[in-house]
Amino acid sequence: MRRLKVLTITCSNAANYGARLQACALAEWLRSEGHDASVIDYRPWYMRNNAGLRLWGVPFRHVLSGLRNYGYMRNYRRRLRRFAEFSEKYIPLTPRAYMSAQELADNPPSADAIIAGSDQIWNVSMANGSDPAFFLRFADSGCRRISYAASIAIPEIPAADAAPLRDNIATFDHVSVREESGARIVESLGLPRPQVTVDPVFLLPGSYWESMAAATPVKGKYILVYDFMRSRELQQAALRLKRLTGARIINVGARRLRYADRNFLNASPQEFLGLLRGADCVLSNSFHGSVFAMIFGIDFLVVDREDGLNERMRALLQRYGLEQRLIGSAAPDSSLTAHIDYTALRSRLEKDIASSKEFLRTALLHE
């Protein structure tokens, strides 16, 4: 197999477990295939993490808000340090950091191929979806342009975004997306229907993530809560599950949950994996919370996000026949305590992983 210089670009600077772990995964898999792979160190304004407390030149009401959140900010700074340490150890970033799409366009890194993805890089409801960097507009003309498991993340796009999205995607040599809804959207734009591929974290064997995971400091049975929204519905489900099982509630995330028996507010990605691997059940509104539960073979339950970004989780559950793992406040006790049969799930997942690897190999090496 010919060794290529391959660059990837994704949300590698986001202070989010899934974003960092998937960035690590795609580069690691490419390297395991014998390629010289790096992740473009891209830090656009909307992905820079500013957890400082500034008092001058700020309206008084905002000062009061900042003071109330001071404890959160202190923990958040520690959290950012843990993420930076993870990237330094596990993500092969380019020597140069790029702070804007214009900087990338003015100084494009050279490569045989550049891969955009995974994560919500094409979500037009966020800044990602209008960022030319994630459509590889900076790439040299001789460079192969590939998207891998790019997530549009919403079931349909506004009419005003259709033409720009079509024009941007049309520049790629090979296109794959992460959800069936994304494939339908691309096809509706008049472009060839792209292949649906798995999230990059699935490309690596479970043993890789096992070796990365830190030992969990929690003893006994516990429910791991990973909640982006401080969701009341998720809280109610966690407390019900605690009553049914006798397991403690452990929270991993940036904000303290008062109902949790223990909070891990600045866990590193390695500690996140360890906490997840040791859980009896994972309860979350996170795509990657569910994905890593699947990798480790752990029961998990999903609660819809209040911001409406639920297409990714719903698509994942539907693809693997796990729709019953999506619960609401009216879910019966039996739904909360039911176990997942991973035998059939793994068979379907292994086929998807194999076809996703074949997509990448073909896209990289096809002349």
N, C-alpha and C positions, 0 to 999 in steps of 0.2 A: 504494500500500500504506500502511495506517495505521501511523503510528509509535507504538510501545508502549514503556512503561517495563518492562523485563524484568530480573529478578534471577535469578541461578543460585546454587545451593549445591552444593558438592562437597568433595572432600578437597584443598582448595586450599592448605592449610598443611602438608601432608605433605612431608618431605624426600625426595622421590622424583621422578625425572625424568618418568615417565608421568603422575603426579598433577598436577604443575604444568602440563605441556604440554597435557593435555586440558582443564584449567580455562581456560587461555588460549584454546584453540581454540574452545570453544563460545561464549564471549563475543565473540570476534573475528568468528565467522560471523554471530552475531546483529546485530552492528554493521554488517557488510557488507550485511545485509538492510535497514538503515535504522532499526533499533531503538535505543533508549537502553538499553544493556545494561551491567550491572555484576555482579561476583561478590561475594556476601556474604562478608565477611572473618570466617570462622567458625573459631575456634581452641579446640575442646574439649580437655579435659585430656589425652585419649589421643593428640592430634595436636600437642601442644606439644613442642618439641624442647629437651631439657635435656642439654647436653653438658658441663656443669660437673663439676669434681672437688671433692667436699666430703669433708673428713676428720673433722669433729667430729660426735659423736653417731652414728657409724657403726660397726658391728661390725668387729673387726680384720681378719677374713677378707675383708670387703668392701673395706676400705682397700687391702689387698694386691692385690685384683682391680682396683681403680681405678687403682692405680699401674702395674700391668702394661698397662692400657689407656690410659695417659696420652697416648701418641703418637697413638693412634686418636682420642682426644677432641680433641686440638689440631687435627688434620686435619678432624675433624667440625665443629668450630666455624667453620673457614674455609669448609667446604662449605655450612653454613647461611647464611653471609653471601652466598655466591654465589647461593643460592636466593632469598634476600630481595631481592637486587639484580634478579634476573630478574623477580620478582613486581612490583616497583616499576615496571619498564619495560614489561612486557608484559601484566600482568593488571590490569584496571580494578576494583580492589577498592573496596568501599563505604568511605566515610570513617570509619565506626565499625567497630571490631572487636568481635565477640561471643565471649565466653569460655565460654558454656554455652547449652544449649537453653533453660534457664529465662530467661536474659537476652534471648534472641531472643523468647520468648513475652511477656515483660514490655514489650519495646520493639520490636514488629514493624516491619520496614521496609516502606514502602508501594510497591506496584508494580501494574501491570496484570496481570502474570503472573509466576510464579516457577517455575523449572525445577530439579528435583532431578536431578543426574547430571552427568557419567557416573561411572565408577570403581566401586569395591566398596562403594557406599553402603548396599546392602541385604544385605550378607554377614552373616548372623546368627551366624556363628562368631567375629565380631569386634565390637568396641564400636560400629562404624558401624551395624550391623544392628539395634540396639536404641535408636538415638538418634532421638528424635522430630523433631529438626531436619531429618533427611534424609527424613522423611515429611511435611514442611511443616506440622507441627502448629501452628506459630506464625503461619501466613499468615492474613490477614484474610479474612472470608467472601466478600467481593466479588472476591477475587483468583483468577485462573485458576491451577489447580494442574496441573503437567505433570511427568512424569518422562521423561528422555531417556537412553536407553542405560544405564539403571541396571543394575548388575551384582550378582546374587545370589552368583555366583562359585563356588558349590558345587552338585553334581549333585542333591542332595535336602536337605531341611531336617528337623531334629528335630521330632517331633510337638508338643512343647511350644511351639515357635515358630510353628506354623501359624496359630493363631487371631489372635495379635497382628499377624503379617505381613499376614494377610487384611484385618483391620480397618484397618490403616494404609494399605494400597494402595487400599482401597475409597474413600478420601476424595479420590482424584485425579480430575480431569476427563479427562485423557488420559494413557495409560500406554504407555511403550515400554521394552524391556529390551535388553541387549547380547548375550545368548546364548540359543540355542534352549532350553537347559535351564531358563533363567529363565522363558521364556514357558510352558513346560510346568508349572513350579511354580506360577506365578500362576493358570493355568487349573485346576490340581488343587485350588486353594483355593476354587473355585466362582466365580471372577471371569472376565470376558471375557478371551480369549487376547490378550495385548498384541502389538504389532508389534515385531519384532526390528530394531533400528537399529544403524548402525555407530558405532564410537567417534568422539567429536568431532574427533579429529585428522584423520580422513578427510574431514571437511567442507570443509577448506581445500585449495587446490591445492598440489601438490608445490612449486611455485615459492615459496610462502609460507615453507615450512620450509627451502628452499634459502637464501633470503635471511636467515633467522634463524641458520642454522648458521655457527659460527665455522670458520675455516680450520683443517684438521687439522695439527698439528705433527709428525705421523708421516710419514716418507718410506718409500716402497717398499710391498711387499705385507704386509698384516697381517690377522690374525684378531682381531676385537673380542669380548672376553669381557665379558658383563654378567651377573654371578652374585650372586643374593641370598643363597645358602645356603652358600657355600664348598663347593660340591658336588664330591665326589670323582669322580662319574661325568662331570660336565662337564669337570673337569680332565683326565681320561683322554681324553675326546673331543678336547679342544683340543690336547693333546700329540700325539695320533695325526694330527690334521689338519695340525699343524705339520710332522711328518715327511713327510707325503704331498705337501705343497705347497711347503715351504720358507718359508712366511710366518711372520713373527714374531707373538707373542701379546701383545696390548695389553689391559690390564684397565681398565675404567672402573667405579668403584663406591666405596663408603665404606671398604672394607677391602683391604689389600694382599694380593695373591696371589703367593706365592713363585715359582711356576712361570712367571709372566708376564715377558716381556722388558722391559715398561715398565708402570708403574702410574699412573693418573690418579685420585687419591683425592678431590680436591675440585673436579672439573670442574663448570662451570656447565651449565645445560640447553643453552645455545647450543654449548658445547664438546662436550657429549654428542652433539648432533646432528651436529656436524662430524666427530667421531671415527667415528660410525656411517656417515655418508655416504661417508667415505673408505675404509671397510673392504672387503676382498675377500669376507669372510664374517662374519656375526654369529652368535655362539654364546651362547645365553642360556637362562635359565629365567624370562624376563620377558615379559609380554604386550606391553608397549609396545616392548620391544626388537625383537620380531618385527614389530609393526605399522609401525614406522618403517623397518625393512628393506624391507618391502613398498612403502612410499611412495617410497623411493629406488631401488627395483628391484634390491636387493642379495640375494645368496644368504644364507640364514639356516638355522640348525639349532636345535632346541629340545630341552632335556633336562628331564624332569619335576622338579618341586620336591619336596624331601623333606618339606615340611609338608603336602603333599596338595592345595594350592591350584592344581590343574592344569586345572580345568574351562575357564577362560577361554582358555588356550592351545590346548587340545584342540579346543574349539568353533571357534576361529578357523581352525585348520588344516583341520578337517573341512569347514567351510563353503566353503573355496576349494580343495578337492581337494589339500591339501598334507600329508596324513597321514604321508607318507614323510619329512617333515622332522623328525618326532619320532623321536629316536634314543635308543638305550640302549647299554650297554657292549658288547653283542654285534653292533652294527650293522656291516655289511661296509664295507670301504674305499670301495666304489662309492657307498654312501649318503652318506658324508661329503663326497665330491668332486662329487656330481651337482649340476647347475645347475637353477635354477627357470625354467620357461617362463612369462614374465610376460604373454604376449600374451592367452591365454585368461583368466588370472586378472584382468587389468585390466578385461576386458569384464564379468565377473560383479560385480566390485567397483564399477564405475561405475553399474550398475543399483541396487546396494544403497545407494550414496551418494545417487542421485537420489530413491529412495523414502524415505530418511531425511530429506532436506531437505523433501520434501513432507509428511511427518508433522509436522515442526516448524511449517511454514507453516500447515497446517490447524489444529493445536492452538492456535496463537497467535491466529489470525484468525477461527476459526469461532465464530460467535455461538450 
